[in-house]
């Protein structure tokens, strides 16, 4: 890992490619501890953070694609994730909790929506006028009286 440590620049990030014969290659930033660049054999590149949890377990988190994340934004996100890890939190668990909370809110909204649609309300039926127009057939009645 130490031979692949360099200060990241936009040029280095864009030029980095996966080594021939490997599924993935890594390049590590010297300016932001744990921030890495993973290049896959297929040509995709993503920013990653590698760190250790409080339990001692090693964890590698994907920050995002180099197409979607600038180098500065990836460094900021790596710092944010490292602060979470340093404070004893697992960012993966926090993400799972956020997703579960969002799904619970969505389920609650769906339940409200379905209970609203199931509630009895006056529905339009053919032949029932919903406006203050002339009764059905009113035009025929007038035209029938005007015949010679």
Backbone as a printed PyTorch tensor [residue, N CA C, xyz], in Angstrom:
tensor([[[  0.8250,  -1.1850,   0.0000],
         [  0.0000,   0.0000,   0.0000],
         [  0.8680,   1.2470,   0.0000]],

        [[  2.0170,   1.2410,   0.6680],
         [  2.8310,   2.4410,   0.7890],
         [  3.4020,   2.8880,  -0.5510]],

        [[  3.6820,   1.9420,  -1.4940],
         [  4.2130,   2.3450,  -2.7850],
         [  3.1560,   3.0210,  -3.6510]],

        [[  1.9030,   2.9150,  -3.2750],
         [  0.8120,   3.5270,  -4.0270],
         [  0.2710,   4.7600,  -3.3240]],

        [[  1.0860,   5.4000,  -2.4870],
         [  0.6440,   6.6100,  -1.7860],
         [  1.2370,   7.8340,  -2.4600]],

        [[  0.3450,   8.7050,  -2.9110],
         [  0.7560,   9.9520,  -3.5630],
         [ -0.2390,  11.0410,  -3.1940]],

        [[  0.1700,  12.3060,  -3.2710],
         [ -0.8270,  13.3640,  -3.0790],
         [ -1.7660,  13.3710,  -4.2890]],

        [[ -3.0600,  13.2790,  -4.0260],
         [ -4.0330,  13.2700,  -5.1200],
         [ -4.0980,  14.6430,  -5.7860]],

        [[ -4.1760,  14.6080,  -7.1030],
         [ -4.4810,  15.7890,  -7.9040],
         [ -5.5210,  15.3420,  -8.9260]],

        [[ -6.1780,  16.2980,  -9.5450],
         [ -7.1830,  15.9510, -10.5520],
         [ -6.5440,  15.1650, -11.6960]],

        [[ -5.3310,  15.5450, -12.0720],
         [ -4.6300,  14.8440, -13.1490],
         [ -4.2920,  13.4090, -12.7870]],

        [[ -3.7900,  13.1990, -11.5700],
         [ -3.4490,  11.8370, -11.1400],
         [ -4.6960,  10.9530, -11.0720]],

        [[ -5.7730,  11.5450, -10.5870],
         [ -7.0230,  10.7840, -10.4800],
         [ -7.5150,  10.3780, -11.8610]],

        [[ -7.4920,  11.2900, -12.8130],
         [ -8.0060,  10.9770, -14.1530],
         [ -7.1000,  10.0110, -14.9020]],

        [[ -5.7830,  10.0270, -14.6430],
         [ -4.8480,   9.1490, -15.3610],
         [ -4.7270,   7.7530, -14.7530]],

        [[ -5.1520,   7.5900, -13.5020],
         [ -4.9940,   6.3050, -12.8290],
         [ -5.8820,   5.2510, -13.4690]],

        [[ -5.3080,   4.0960, -13.7730],
         [ -6.0610,   2.9800, -14.3540],
         [ -5.6960,   1.6990, -13.6170]],

        [[ -6.5290,   0.7160, -13.7680],
         [ -6.3090,  -0.5870, -13.1440],
         [ -5.1120,  -1.2740, -13.8060]],

        [[ -4.2810,  -1.9200, -12.9860],
         [ -3.1280,  -2.6530, -13.5080],
         [ -3.6160,  -3.8470, -14.3270]],

        [[ -2.8990,  -4.1510, -15.3820],
         [ -3.2610,  -5.2740, -16.2580],
         [ -3.2550,  -6.5790, -15.4710]],

        [[ -4.2740,  -7.3890, -15.6870],
         [ -4.3700,  -8.6900, -15.0430],
         [ -4.9880,  -8.6520, -13.6540]],

        [[ -5.3480,  -7.4980, -13.1600],
         [ -5.9630,  -7.3940, -11.8300],
         [ -7.4270,  -6.9930, -11.9650]],

        [[ -8.2150,  -7.3730, -10.9740],
         [ -9.6300,  -6.9900, -10.9630],
         [ -9.7890,  -5.5410, -10.5270]],

        [[ -8.8950,  -5.0830,  -9.6160],
         [ -8.9620,  -3.7030,  -9.1310],
         [ -7.5830,  -3.2780,  -8.6370]],

        [[ -7.3170,  -1.9930,  -8.7720],
         [ -6.0740,  -1.4000,  -8.2650],
         [ -6.4260,  -0.2180,  -7.3880]],

        [[ -5.5730,   0.0520,  -6.3930],
         [ -5.8120,   1.1400,  -5.4500],
         [ -4.6680,   2.1370,  -5.4740]],

        [[ -5.0220,   3.3830,  -5.2770],
         [ -4.0670,   4.4730,  -5.1130],
         [ -4.5110,   5.2160,  -3.8690]],

        [[ -3.5730,   5.5260,  -2.9650],
         [ -3.9240,   6.1370,  -1.6850],
         [ -3.4020,   7.5550,  -1.6010]],

        [[ -4.2050,   8.4350,  -1.0150],
         [ -3.8830,   9.8550,  -0.8830],
         [ -3.0050,  10.0720,   0.3480]],

        [[ -1.9680,  10.8800,   0.2040],
         [ -1.1070,  11.1960,   1.3510],
         [ -1.6560,  12.3600,   2.1610]],

        [[ -2.5310,  13.1450,   1.5930],
         [ -3.0470,  14.3250,   2.2760],
         [ -4.2880,  14.0510,   3.1200]],

        [[ -5.0340,  13.0310,   2.7960],
         [ -6.2440,  12.6940,   3.5260],
         [ -6.1580,  11.2250,   3.9360]],

        [[ -5.9090,  10.9910,   5.1990],
         [ -5.6890,   9.6390,   5.7000],
         [ -6.8750,   8.7290,   5.4030]],

        [[ -6.5720,   7.5960,   4.7690],
         [ -7.5910,   6.6040,   4.4840],
         [ -8.2990,   6.7890,   3.1620]],

        [[ -8.1480,   7.9480,   2.5310],
         [ -8.8230,   8.1820,   1.2490],
         [ -8.0630,   7.4730,   0.1500]],

        [[ -8.8050,   6.7220,  -0.6460],
         [ -8.1940,   5.9910,  -1.7400],
         [ -9.0000,   6.1070,  -3.0120]],

        [[ -8.3760,   5.6770,  -4.0780],
         [ -9.0120,   5.6440,  -5.3840],
         [ -8.9480,   4.2020,  -5.8580]],

        [[-10.0840,   3.6340,  -6.1880],
         [-10.1540,   2.2560,  -6.6670],
         [-10.5070,   2.2890,  -8.1440]],

        [[ -9.6330,   1.7020,  -8.9670],
         [ -9.8930,   1.5930, -10.4000],
         [-10.1640,   0.1290, -10.7110]],

        [[-11.2840,  -0.1400, -11.3610],
         [-11.6190,  -1.5300, -11.6910],
         [-11.1590,  -1.8530, -13.1100]],

        [[-11.1030,  -3.1300, -13.4140],
         [-10.6620,  -3.5750, -14.7350],
         [-11.5940,  -3.0760, -15.8370]],

        [[-12.8550,  -2.8520, -15.4910],
         [-13.8250,  -2.3660, -16.4720],
         [-13.6790,  -0.8850, -16.7900]],

        [[-12.8330,  -0.1930, -16.0300],
         [-12.5800,   1.2200, -16.3110],
         [-13.2210,   2.1890, -15.3430]],

        [[-14.0780,   1.7140, -14.4390],
         [-14.7170,   2.6420, -13.4960],
         [-13.7500,   2.9860, -12.3620]],

        [[-13.9180,   4.1830, -11.8160],
         [-13.0800,   4.6410, -10.7070],
         [-13.9760,   5.2360,  -9.6280]],

        [[-13.7010,   4.8500,  -8.3860],
         [-14.4700,   5.3670,  -7.2520],
         [-13.5210,   5.7670,  -6.1330]],

        [[-13.9570,   6.7740,  -5.3610],
         [-13.2410,   7.1540,  -4.1500],
         [-13.6970,   6.2250,  -3.0330]],

        [[-12.7470,   5.7840,  -2.1950],
         [-13.0580,   4.9180,  -1.0660],
         [-12.3770,   5.4540,   0.1880]],

        [[-12.9020,   5.0500,   1.3220],
         [-12.2570,   5.3390,   2.6050],
         [-11.9860,   4.0060,   3.2770]],

        [[-10.7420,   3.7950,   3.6850],
         [-10.3920,   2.5820,   4.4120],
         [ -9.9810,   2.9880,   5.8150]],

        [[-10.5760,   2.3260,   6.8070],
         [-10.3080,   2.6670,   8.1970],
         [-10.5550,   1.4520,   9.0790]],

        [[-10.3880,   1.6450,  10.3760],
         [-10.6710,   0.5930,  11.3490],
         [-11.7440,   1.0840,  12.3090]],

        [[-12.7100,   0.2010,  12.5720],
         [-13.7480,   0.5060,  13.5390],
         [-13.1890,   0.3570,  14.9480]],

        [[-13.9760,   0.8000,  15.9200],
         [-13.5790,   0.7040,  17.3250],
         [-13.2870,  -0.7380,  17.7280]],

        [[-13.9930,  -1.6760,  17.1150],
         [-13.8190,  -3.1020,  17.4190],
         [-12.5160,  -3.6590,  16.8340]],

        [[-11.8630,  -2.8830,  15.9710],
         [-10.6250,  -3.3300,  15.3420],
         [-10.8350,  -3.8820,  13.9460]],

        [[-12.0830,  -4.0290,  13.5540],
         [-12.3890,  -4.5550,  12.2200],
         [-12.0750,  -3.5090,  11.1580]],

        [[-11.4550,  -3.9610,  10.0830],
         [-11.1490,  -3.0750,   8.9710],
         [-12.4080,  -2.8740,   8.1300]],

        [[-12.5970,  -1.6570,   7.6560],
         [-13.7780,  -1.3540,   6.8520],
         [-13.3580,  -0.4900,   5.6670]],

        [[-13.9140,  -0.8000,   4.5030],
         [-13.6680,   0.0020,   3.3060],
         [-15.0230,   0.4820,   2.7980]],

        [[-15.1920,   1.7900,   2.7780],
         [-16.4550,   2.3980,   2.3830],
         [-16.3120,   3.0880,   1.0320]],

        [[-17.2700,   2.9050,   0.1620],
         [-17.2690,   3.6020,  -1.1210],
         [-17.8790,   4.9830,  -0.9300]],

        [[-17.1490,   5.9990,  -1.3470],
         [-17.6530,   7.3760,  -1.2720],
         [-18.4590,   7.6850,  -2.5250]],

        [[-17.8900,   7.3990,  -3.6750],
         [-18.6260,   7.6130,  -4.9130],
         [-17.7180,   7.6890,  -6.1210]],

        [[-18.3220,   7.7650,  -7.2690],
         [-17.6220,   7.7920,  -8.5470],
         [-16.8350,   9.0850,  -8.7190]],

        [[-15.7180,   8.9820,  -9.4120],
         [-14.9230,  10.1780,  -9.7050],
         [-15.6590,  11.1070, -10.6740]],

        [[-16.6420,  10.5770, -11.3690],
         [-17.4400,  11.4090, -12.2780],
         [-18.4210,  12.2770, -11.5000]],

        [[-18.8800,  11.7750, -10.3550],
         [-19.8860,  12.4960,  -9.5680],
         [-19.2770,  13.3150,  -8.4330]],

        [[-18.0770,  12.9460,  -7.9690],
         [-17.4600,  13.6020,  -6.8210],
         [-16.1800,  14.3090,  -7.2450]],

        [[-16.0430,  15.5560,  -6.8330],
         [-14.7770,  16.2540,  -7.0320],
         [-13.7990,  15.7510,  -5.9800]],

        [[-12.5220,  16.0000,  -6.1960],
         [-11.5100,  15.5820,  -5.2350],
         [-11.7320,  16.2480,  -3.8770]],

        [[-12.0470,  17.5290,  -3.8790],
         [-12.2980,  18.2570,  -2.6300],
         [-13.5010,  17.7120,  -1.8800]],

        [[-14.5720,  17.4210,  -2.6070],
         [-15.7800,  16.8700,  -1.9730],
         [-15.5090,  15.4750,  -1.4210]],

        [[-14.7160,  14.6730,  -2.1320],
         [-14.3820,  13.3310,  -1.6510],
         [-13.5340,  13.4160,  -0.3830]],

        [[-12.6040,  14.3710,  -0.3320],
         [-11.7930,  14.5530,   0.8780],
         [-12.6700,  14.9770,   2.0540]],

        [[-13.6120,  15.8810,   1.8050],
         [-14.5280,  16.3230,   2.8690],
         [-15.3700,  15.1520,   3.3810]],

        [[-15.8710,  14.3410,   2.4580],
         [-16.6920,  13.1930,   2.8540],
         [-15.8500,  12.1690,   3.6150]],

        [[-14.6060,  11.9710,   3.1980],
         [-13.7180,  11.0390,   3.9010],
         [-13.4850,  11.5200,   5.3390]],

        [[-13.3020,  12.8330,   5.5090],
         [-13.1320,  13.3860,   6.8640],
         [-14.3880,  13.1820,   7.6980]],

        [[-15.5580,  13.4310,   7.0940],
         [-16.8250,  13.2720,   7.8090],
         [-17.0040,  11.8230,   8.2530]],

        [[-16.7330,  10.8880,   7.3580],
         [-16.8660,   9.4700,   7.6930],
         [-15.8480,   9.0590,   8.7590]],

        [[-14.6290,   9.5970,   8.6720],
         [-13.6050,   9.2580,   9.6580],
         [-13.9750,   9.7920,  11.0400]],

        [[-14.6090,  10.9630,  11.0930],
         [-15.0720,  11.5130,  12.3750],
         [-16.1260,  10.5850,  12.9840]],

        [[-17.0340,  10.0740,  12.1600],
         [-18.0330,   9.1160,  12.6540],
         [-17.3590,   7.8670,  13.2220]],

        [[-16.3950,   7.3510,  12.4930],
         [-15.6950,   6.1430,  12.9380],
         [-14.9310,   6.4190,  14.2330]],

        [[-14.2560,   7.5630,  14.2880],
         [-13.4890,   7.9170,  15.4890],
         [-14.3750,   8.1020,  16.7130]],

        [[-15.6190,   8.5060,  16.4980],
         [-16.5330,   8.6920,  17.6250],
         [-17.2540,   7.3900,  18.0080]],

        [[-16.8470,   6.2680,  17.3810],
         [-17.3950,   4.9700,  17.7600],
         [-18.6040,   4.5230,  16.9610]],

        [[-18.9550,   5.2630,  15.9230],
         [-20.1170,   4.9060,  15.1010],
         [-19.6740,   4.2170,  13.8180]],

        [[-20.4860,   3.2810,  13.3800],
         [-20.2370,   2.5990,  12.1070],
         [-21.0840,   3.2900,  11.0390]],

        [[-20.4600,   3.9590,  10.0600],
         [-21.2250,   4.6520,   9.0180],
         [-22.1650,   3.7340,   8.2450]],

        [[-21.8130,   2.4720,   8.1310],
         [-22.6930,   1.5310,   7.4160],
         [-23.9920,   1.3350,   8.1740]],

        [[-23.9100,   1.2480,   9.5100],
         [-25.1190,   1.0870,  10.3220],
         [-25.9640,   2.3470,  10.2780]],

        [[-25.3140,   3.5090,  10.3050],
         [-26.0650,   4.7640,  10.2330],
         [-26.8090,   4.8710,   8.9050]],

        [[-26.1840,   4.4220,   7.8260],
         [-26.8460,   4.4310,   6.5160],
         [-28.0460,   3.4910,   6.5260]],

        [[-27.8830,   2.2960,   7.1130],
         [-29.0020,   1.3490,   7.2120],
         [-30.1440,   1.9410,   8.0140]],

        [[-29.8100,   2.6410,   9.1040],
         [-30.8430,   3.2790,   9.9340],
         [-31.5850,   4.3600,   9.1560]],

        [[-30.8470,   5.1750,   8.3790],
         [-31.4750,   6.2270,   7.5650],
         [-32.4160,   5.6240,   6.5360]],

        [[-31.9830,   4.5440,   5.8910],
         [-32.8130,   3.8840,   4.8790],
         [-34.0680,   3.3020,   5.5190]],

        [[-33.9160,   2.6610,   6.6780],
         [-35.0730,   2.0820,   7.3770],
         [-36.0560,   3.1690,   7.7900]],

        [[-35.5400,   4.3070,   8.2460],
         [-36.4140,   5.4230,   8.6340],
         [-37.1710,   5.9670,   7.4310]],

        [[-36.4750,   6.1080,   6.3130],
         [-37.1280,   6.6030,   5.0910],
         [-38.1980,   5.6270,   4.6120]],

        [[-37.9250,   4.3270,   4.6900],
         [-38.9100,   3.3270,   4.2830],
         [-40.1250,   3.3340,   5.2050]],

        [[-39.9000,   3.5640,   6.5050],
         [-41.0180,   3.6340,   7.4500],
         [-41.8970,   4.8450,   7.1440]],

        [[-41.2660,   5.9800,   6.8310],
         [-42.0400,   7.1740,   6.4770],
         [-42.8300,   6.9430,   5.1890]],

        [[-42.2020,   6.2850,   4.2190],
         [-42.8770,   6.0080,   2.9480],
         [-44.0610,   5.0740,   3.1770]],

        [[-43.8860,   4.0510,   4.0310],
         [-44.9690,   3.1150,   4.3300],
         [-46.1140,   3.8280,   5.0450]],

        [[-45.7760,   4.7460,   5.9490],
         [-46.8060,   5.5160,   6.6510],
         [-47.5830,   6.3930,   5.6740]],

        [[-46.8670,   7.0350,   4.7480],
         [-47.5400,   7.8710,   3.7560],
         [-48.4290,   7.0240,   2.8490]],

        [[-47.9510,   5.8400,   2.4660],
         [-48.7580,   4.9380,   1.6290],
         [-50.0130,   4.4890,   2.3690]],

        [[-49.8680,   4.2180,   3.6690],
         [-51.0240,   3.7910,   4.4640],
         [-52.0570,   4.9100,   4.5490]],

        [[-51.5920,   6.1290,   4.7430],
         [-52.5170,   7.2690,   4.7850],
         [-53.2000,   7.4470,   3.4400]],

        [[-52.4260,   7.3030,   2.3710],
         [-52.9680,   7.4760,   1.0320],
         [-54.0160,   6.4170,   0.7330]],

        [[-53.7370,   5.1690,   1.1140],
         [-54.6960,   4.1020,   0.8260],
         [-55.9410,   4.2230,   1.7000]],

        [[-55.7890,   4.7020,   2.9450],
         [-56.9740,   4.8830,   3.7850],
         [-57.8250,   6.0430,   3.2670]],

        [[-57.1770,   7.0490,   2.6930],
         [-57.9190,   8.1720,   2.1220],
         [-58.6970,   7.7100,   0.8950]],

        [[-58.0650,   6.9050,   0.0560],
         [-58.7560,   6.4700,  -1.1600],
         [-59.8570,   5.4560,  -0.8500]],

        [[-59.7570,   4.7640,   0.2830],
         [-60.7790,   3.7820,   0.6480],
         [-61.9470,   4.4250,   1.3940]],

        [[-61.7990,   5.6740,   1.7900],
         [-62.8740,   6.3210,   2.5450],
         [-64.0750,   6.5720,   1.6430]],

        [[-65.3020,   6.4360,   2.2040],
         [-66.4960,   6.6540,   1.3910],
         [-66.6200,   8.1280,   1.0030]],

        [[-66.9120,   8.3430,  -0.2400],
         [-67.1410,   9.7080,  -0.7090],
         [-68.0710,   9.6270,  -1.9060]],

        [[-68.6790,  10.7120,  -2.1880],
         [-69.6350,  10.7370,  -3.2890],
         [-68.8730,  10.6130,  -4.5990]],

        [[-69.2550,   9.6460,  -5.3890],
         [-68.6050,   9.4370,  -6.6620],
         [-69.5710,   9.7600,  -7.7850]],

        [[-69.0390,  10.1600,  -8.8860],
         [-69.8460,  10.4770, -10.0480],
         [-70.4130,   9.2010, -10.6310]],

        [[-71.6880,   9.2380, -10.9900],
         [-72.3380,   8.1110, -11.6340],
         [-72.9460,   8.6100, -12.9350]],

        [[-72.9260,   7.7760, -13.9460],
         [-73.5160,   8.2020, -15.2210],
         [-74.9680,   8.6250, -15.0260]],

        [[-75.3540,   9.7300, -15.6540],
         [-76.7210,  10.2120, -15.5570],
         [-76.9090,  11.2180, -14.4400]],

        [[-75.9740,  11.3140, -13.5240],
         [-76.0790,  12.2770, -12.4350],
         [-75.2870,  13.5230, -12.8200]],

        [[-75.9310,  14.6210, -12.8440],
         [-75.2790,  15.8680, -13.2120],
         [-74.5010,  16.4080, -12.0220]],

        [[-73.3100,  16.8930, -12.2990],
         [-72.4910,  17.4520, -11.2280],
         [-72.4110,  18.9670, -11.3390]],

        [[-73.1300,  19.5320, -12.3220],
         [-73.1170,  20.9920, -12.4600],
         [-74.5470,  21.4990, -12.5760]],

        [[-74.6930,  22.7800, -12.7010],
         [-76.0140,  23.3970, -12.7420],
         [-76.4750,  23.5830, -14.1920]],

        [[-76.2210,  22.6150, -15.0330],
         [-76.6560,  22.7000, -16.4230],
         [-78.1060,  22.2370, -16.5400]],

        [[-78.6230,  22.4160, -17.7210],
         [-79.9910,  21.9590, -17.9900],
         [-80.0670,  20.4560, -17.8200]],

        [[-81.2010,  19.9370, -17.4000],
         [-81.3430,  18.4970, -17.2220],
         [-81.0940,  17.7660, -18.5290]],

        [[-80.7260,  16.5260, -18.3980],
         [-80.4830,  15.7100, -19.5830],
         [-81.7200,  15.6760, -20.4660]],

        [[-81.4510,  15.7920, -21.7450],
         [-82.5650,  15.7310, -22.6730],
         [-83.3030,  17.0590, -22.7790]],

        [[-82.8600,  18.0650, -22.0840],
         [-83.5280,  19.3630, -22.1150],
         [-83.4980,  19.9890, -23.4940]],

        [[-82.4540,  19.7890, -24.2190],
         [-82.3340,  20.3560, -25.5570],
         [-83.3250,  19.6800, -26.4860]],

        [[-83.5140,  18.3940, -26.3710],
         [-84.4590,  17.6770, -27.2200],
         [-85.8880,  18.1770, -26.9930]],

        [[-86.2150,  18.4170, -25.7430],
         [-87.5640,  18.8560, -25.4250],
         [-87.8500,  20.2060, -26.0940]],

        [[-86.9150,  21.0920, -26.0900],
         [-87.1180,  22.4110, -26.6920],
         [-87.2060,  22.2790, -28.2060]],

        [[-86.3370,  21.4890, -28.7880],
         [-86.3520,  21.3730, -30.2400],
         [-87.5880,  20.6380, -30.7200]],

        [[-88.1730,  19.7610, -29.9350],
         [-89.3920,  19.0530, -30.3240],
         [-90.5660,  20.0140, -30.3900]],

        [[-90.6350,  21.0170, -29.5570],
         [-91.7490,  21.9680, -29.5750],
         [-91.6080,  22.9590, -30.6860]],

        [[-90.4890,  23.1170, -31.2520],
         [-90.2770,  24.1090, -32.3110],
         [-90.5300,  23.5300, -33.6990]],

        [[-90.8540,  22.2780, -33.8240],
         [-91.1060,  21.6930, -35.1300],
         [-92.4150,  22.2360, -35.6900]],

        [[-92.4980,  22.4040, -37.0130],
         [-93.7530,  22.9120, -37.6120],
         [-94.8650,  21.9190, -37.6140]]])
